[in-house]
């Protein structure tokens, strides 16, 4: 079962990169807000069908959730909007590496303090090294992008 979840996460990452690239290109034509809107509207329509056929049948239970948990929707909106904004300017890989560095950094803090009811996992040198290496990778990609853009000009 674990291998299936890893494969599913890998496929999700592939789809996310493809979506970032397509949305970035689409935003040049239609606009960043419009691209974000189309993505969320399409997702909402798809999920409405899934909820109707496979949901628990109590959509109103969403209102019973603690209000701080509902704030997560804004994180998703922000993520998608900022990704669509960044991709046309810095490219897919620089955007994705920046996203991963942000996720890892936030994840380390969340794990260390056990925020949001998650497991408390202390910060250690391996996690610190992971962040440093990711920042180094981001720097290498950024420098390579600048060289490529200069040679095209």
ABEGO torsion letter per residue (X at the ends): XAAAAAAAAAAAAAAAAAAAAAAAAAAAAAEAAAAAAAAAAAAAAAAAAAAAAABAGBAAAAAABBAAAAAAAAAAAAAAAAAAAAAAAAEAAAAAAAAAAAAAAAAAAAAAAGBGGBBBBBBBAAAAAAAAAAAAAAAAAAAAAAAAAAAAX
